[in-house]
Every structure is written in structure tokens, then in C-alpha cells.
Amino acid sequence: MNAIRWIRDNIKGDRVIWITVLLLSLWGILAVYSSTGTLAYKERGGNTEYYLIKHVGILCMGLFLMWLAHQVDFRYYSRPAQYLVYPAILLLIYTLLFGTRINDAVRWVTVPGVGISFQSSDFAKVALVMYIARFLSKRQDTIHDFRKTFLPVLIIIVTVCVLIAVADLSTASVLFATCMLLLFIGRIPFKYLASLFGVGSLVLTGMIVLILSTDFSGGRVATWRNRIENYVTFVSGEEQVESYQNQQANIAIAKGGLFGVGPGKSNQRNFLPLAYADFIFAIIIEEYGLLGALSIIVLYLILLWRTVRILVGSPKAFGALLAIGLSFTLVIQAFMNMGVAVHLLPNTGLPLPFISMGGTSLLFTSFALGVILSVSRSNEEHQAVET
């Protein structure tokens, strides 16, 4: 009874979101333990529990961070929201110049003296969404003014997305799409959004043409070109030799069928690179089948649905925009990761939130969910006062 009372008194906000996060975390524990077997034998002398314990430890830290963030009234996030984007921009520039290379990508910053690495784009995503939410909530009286409202926020969005795109085009795409949705919900005139979408499409097309026409044997450009060429050839139906990752992912999905081969019985985890990260969804399909995959999709849709309810029920524009913006970043990223695993999208390198093996990205994701729950908690308290 004491435990139930403590939960009732200390766990606030949308209970469905809490349950959804816990279910996704449980999926992550099962999938990480199964998919890290080969890595454990390669790096840890067969200690298959090492990565499980590490993941559970980071997950517990993330859930605690989420709880702390949801205890803070979301209105206290408003003031730092207007400043965080600027150190985020400086951090992105630092990453491009002095970042740590991991898995053939320079996306990480290593904290001196500690040895902990994190992706600066994870911090920049949260900072930008918080900035836009505050900016739009404060400019509702001049929301139709191009020079006072649209142009200033546009400069910040483009700056952050371009700096991220240099090292991580997929994350920049997710963030740009989230910003477009947030601007639309924030009542930015559609004609401005249409022109921004048109310019963005032209820039993206130009980048793709430039990448495909550039002859580089290594580096980021070569990686982007290979991914784009493989995907375009696949979509067009031309015969090709698929990338090794896509081959192994397709085999895993084919083996899964409707019910899967069973928990912990995946064979492709021994051949699929980054089976515990970028392609963990393929391993889940192999072990739990189509039904397991659908259950995960439903969980992310529930997360989005409950956040939309927060948006509709929030009396404050800042809280509404903050919750839906952070939710969009997580859900869009999740569906992009799953789209890559089933070869509907080119390889992106994005983890599956709360399911891929934990790192600092899991902590940023947990903080974002905590802020969403803080808005939900405030809505519940406001409704209780009204009734």
C-alpha cells in the first residue's frame, strides 16, 4: 500500500505515457540482451551480461532523469529555452572542427577528463524545439509578421539544421520536419511555410545532385552517396547488390514471419552490423515476428496520440508547443529508424528511442519525455483547480 501511495503522490502526468515508456523500455532490454551476444564475445570475452547491465543502468538513469524533469513546472523551462540554442550552435561548430570520430562519423563530443562522449545534435534538437516553442508562444500577437516573427526563427532553424546536416543529414531532416510541423501548429502563415518547404526541397535536391556527382572515395560525402544510390536503385526496381546491412536485415525480417523464431533465438544478430542500434528493429521482427513489430509501432502511435491530447488540453501556448514538438522529434525518429530496417528508407544511423542500446541519446530522450510529462502534469493540476 505504501508503494502504491508513493506512486500516486510522486508519479504525475499522463499515466498512459508512463506505461508506454516502460513498455518500450522493456522491449529495449529484451532486444539489447539478444542482439549484443556477438559483440560481447568480440569485445568482452563472452560476458553477455555486460551490455545488458550497462543498458539497464543507463535506462534507469534516464527514467530517473525523466522523473526529475516532470517534477519541474514546465513554465520554469521557458527562460532557459531562449538561451540554450546559442551554446547548442557553438557546440555543433566545435563538433565539426574538433569532434570525436566514432563509426566513421564525426558527431560526438568527448568531455575532457571524463571520457564520456555524446552527440551534440541530441542537445541541439531539444534546445531548438524549446526555443521555437517559447519564441512562437511570445509572438502570437505578431505571428503573421514576416520580419518580426518568421525571419528571426527561420534563421535559427536553418543555422542549427545546416550545422547538423554537415555531419548527420538524417538527424537534420528529422529536426527540420519537426520544425515545420511546429511552425504550422504555432500559426505561422501557410504561405511562409510553403515557401520554406520549396526552398528546403530545392536545397535538398541540390545537395543530392552534388553528392551523386562528386567523386570521393571516402568520408561523409562518399557515405551519403552510397546510401542514396543504393536506395534509389532499390526503389526504381533495378537489379543491384544490396548493402550487406540491408541484406542481413531483409533475411532477419523474412525469417520472422508472423510470430517470429522466438525470444533470444535470432540468427542474423551474428551477421547484422549494429544489430543492437540502427537495425535493432529487424532483430525484433526476426524474434517476435510481425505481431511484435506492430506492437512497437502501436506504442509509438499511442505516445503521439497522448501528446496530441496534451496539446489540445493545454491552456498555455508554450506548454502545448513544447510537448508536441518534443514528441514529434521522438516519433519521427522512431519511424525513420523502422523504415530503414525494412528498407523503405536509406540508411540513416538514427537509434530507435528507448529500444536501441542505451547511450547519452537515451538520456536526452528521457529528458524530453520528462518535459512532456511536466506539461501533462500542469494540465491535470489546472483542470483540478477549475473543477
N, C-alpha and C positions, 0 to 999 in steps of 0.2 A: 504493500500500500504506500509506503514511503517513497519508493521508486516511482510509482505512478503519480503521486502528488508532486514530486520534483520535476518530472517531465511536464506535467500540466502547468506548473508555475514558471518553468525556465525555457521550455521549447515553445516559442511563439511563431506566428506567421502561418502560412498555408501548410496544413498538415499533409496534404497530398504531395506538395513539392518535397517535403522532408522524406516521405515514404518513397517517392520516385528516385530521389538521390541515393537513398540507402539501397534500393533495388539495383540501380546502376552500379553502385559500389560493389555489391555482391557479385554481379556479373563480372566486374573487373577483377575481383580476387580469383574467381574460378578460372577466367581466361588467362590471366597473367601466370598463375601457377602451372597451367597446362602448357602455355606457349614458350616458357623460358627454360624448358628442360635441356635443349641443345645448348643454349647459352650458358647454362650452369655447368655443363660438362666441359665446355670450351674455356670458360673464364674462372670457374670456381671449383674445379676438380670434382664435379659431380654433386656438389652441395645444392640440391634442387630447392631447398627451403630458403636459401639466401635471398633470392629475388622476391619470393613471396613475402618474407618478413620485411624486407626493405619497402615493398609496395604498400603493405598494410601499415607500416609505420608512417609513411608519407600520407597515406589516406587518412589515418587518424589525426595527423596534424592538420590536414585540410578540413576535416569535419569540425575540429575544434576551432579553426580559424573562421569557418562558416558560422559557427555558433556565436563567436565573439562579434563578428560583423553584423549579425542580425540583432544583437543586443543593443547596438548603437542606433539611435534615431536617425533615419535616413537624411533628415534635414541637416545634420552635422557634416554630411558628406558634401554639402553644397559649396562651402567656402574653399576647401582644398581642391574641389573639382575644377575651379577656374585656373589653378596654378599647375596641377600635376602634368598637364600636357606639355609644358615647356621643358622640364627636366626629361620627359619621355623623348622629346625631339633630340635633345643633346645626347641622350643615351643611345639613340638609334645612330646618330652620326659617329659616336665613339665606337659602336659595334662595327660599322662599315670600315673604320680606319684601323681599329686595334682588336677586333673581336676574335674569339676563340673558334677555330675550325673543328667541327665535330660532324662525322658522317658526310664529309665532302661539302659542308655548308658552313658559312661564317654567319651564324645567327646568335651566337652565345656570348655573354659577357661573364668573365670569371672574376669573382670577388677576391681582391688581393688578400693574402694571408689566411684565407678561409678555404679556398679551393672549390667553393660552390659556384656552379655555372647556372645561368638562367637565360632565357631568350628575352631580349629587350622588347621584342614585339608583343609578348604577353602582357607586359606592363603598359606598353603603348596602347594596346586595344582597350583595356579598362580605362586608362586615363582619357582617351579620346571620347569614348562613349559618355563618361561622366561630364566631360567638358561640354559636349554638344547638348546633353540633357539640361545642364544649367543654363547655357547660353540661350537656347530656344525658350526655356521657361521664363527667362528675364526679358526676352524681346518679343513677347506676344503682341504688344501694342504696336510694334513696328515690323511685324513678321512679313509684310508684303514689300518692305523697302529693300531694294536690291543692294544699295551701297551700305546701309547701316546694319543689315542683318545677314543677307545671303553671302555677300562677298567676303566679309571677315571670317565666317565659319567655313566657307569654301576654301580659303587659303590654308587654314589649319588642317582641314581634311586632306587636301591634296599633298601638303607637305609631309604629313605623317604617312600616308599611303605610299607615296613615292619612295620615301626613305626605307620603308619596309619592303617594297617591291624589288628593290635592288638585290636584296638577299633572299627574299621569300615572297615570290609572286602570289602564291596561293593564299597566304595569310592576308596579304594586301587586298586581294579580291574579296575575301570574306568580309573584311573590315569596310571596304568601300560599299559593298552591297548593304551591310548593316547601316552605314551612314545614310545611304539613300532612303532606306525604309524609315529611319528615324527622322530625317528631314520631312518626309511625306506625312508622317504622323504628327510632327510638330507644326504642321500647317504652312510649310513653305510652299509658295505658289507652284502649281504643276508646270507652268511654262519654264520656270527656272530649273526644275528637276529634269525636264525633258532635254533642255539644252545641255545640262551637266551630263546626262546619260549619253547624249550624242557625242559630246567631246570625249568622254571617257571611252566610248566604243571606238572612236577614231584612234585615240592614243593606244588602246589595247591592240587594235588591228595593226597599227604601225609597228608596235613592239614585236608582234608575232612575225610580221613580214621581215623585220630587221633581224630577228633571231634566226629565222629559217634561211635567210640569205647570207648570214655571217659564217665564215669558215673558221671555227675554233675546235681544237681537238680536246680541250679540257676546260675546266672552270664552270661557272654558273651558266654562261650562255650555251655551252655545249649540253649541259644537263637539261636546260629548258627546251633546246631544240630537239633532243632525243625524245623527250616526253611528248612534245607537241606532234612530232612526226609519227610516233607510234600510235597516238590517239587518233589523229586524222586518218591514217591508213586503216585503222581498225573500223572507224565509223563509216568510211567510204566503202568498206567491204573488199578492199584489195587484199591479195594474199601477202602475208608477211610472216616473219619470225617474231613472235611476240617477245616482249622483255621477259627475262627469267622470272621476275617477281609476278608479273601478270599470269604467266604460265602456271606457276605453282598455286597462285590464288584461285585460278579457274579450276584446277584439279581439286583443290580443297572444297570448293563450292559444289562441284559435281558429285563428290563423294558424300556430301552431307545429305542430299535428298530432302525428304520431308521431316524426318525425325533425327537425323544425324547418326554418327557412328558411336556416340556415347561420350560422356564427360571424361576427359583425360586420354582419349583414345585416338587423338589426331595423329596422322602420319606425316602430313605436309608441314607440320611445325618444325620438322627436322630439315626441311629443304627451303622453306619460305623465309627470305631475309626480312628482318624486323617484324617477325610474326607477332611479337609482343607489343608492337607500337602501331606503325602505319597500317598494317594488314591484319590486325587482331580480329577484325570483323569476319574475315574469311575463315579463320580458325574456329570462331564461334559457329559459323554456318556448318562447317565440317562436323563439329562435335554435337551440335544441338539442332541442326537442320533448319529448314525454312521456318518452322514454328519458333525456334529460338531467335532467329533474326527478326521475325515480325514482332516478337515481344519487346525487343530492344527499340525498334522503330516506334512502337506504340508508347513506350516510356518517354522518348524524346518529344513526341507529339503531345503527350499529357503535360510535360513540362512547359511547352509553348502555350498550350491551352490555358493552363492555370495562370501563366504570366499575363496573357491577354485579359483574363478576369481581373487581375490586379490593375492593369491599365484602365479598364473600364470603370472600376470601382474607386480609383484613387482621386481624392479631391484636390491634390496638388499636381501641377503640370510637371514639376521636376521629378517627383517620385514616379509618376506614370512613365515618363520618357526614360528615366534611369532603368527601371525594371524591364521594360520591353526591349531597350537597346542591348542590355547585357544578355538577355535571353536570346535575342536574335544571333549574337555572336556565337553562343554555345550551340544552338540548334543548327544553324547554317554550317558550322564547322563539322558537327556530327554527321550531317547528311552528305557533306562533301567527302568525308572520310569513308563512309559506307559506299558512296558512289564510286570511289577509287577502287575499293576492294572487289566490287562486282564489275569493274571495267566499264562503268558508264562515264567516268571522268578520267582525265590524265592524272598521273601520279602527282601528289601534292606535298606529301610529308607531314600532313596535319594529323595529330593524335585524335583518338576518339575520347571525348570528355568523360572522365570518371571510369573509363574502361581500359584504355591503354596504360601500359606500365607507368607508374607514377614518377613524377619529377617535379620541378618547380612550376611547370604549367598546371599541374593538378592543384597547387596552392592558389594560383591566380584564379583558376576556375572556381574553387571553393569560396574564395573571397567574393567573386561576382555573384554566386548563388546566395551568399550571406546578405549582400546588399539587397538583392531581390526580396529575400525574406524579411528584411528590415522594412521595406516599403509595405509588404503584406501585413506585417505586424502593426504598423501605424494605421493602415486602413481598418483593421479589426478594432483597434482602440477608438478610432474616430466613430465607427459605426456603433460601438458600445455606448459612447457618450451621447450620441443622437437618440438612441432608443431608451 
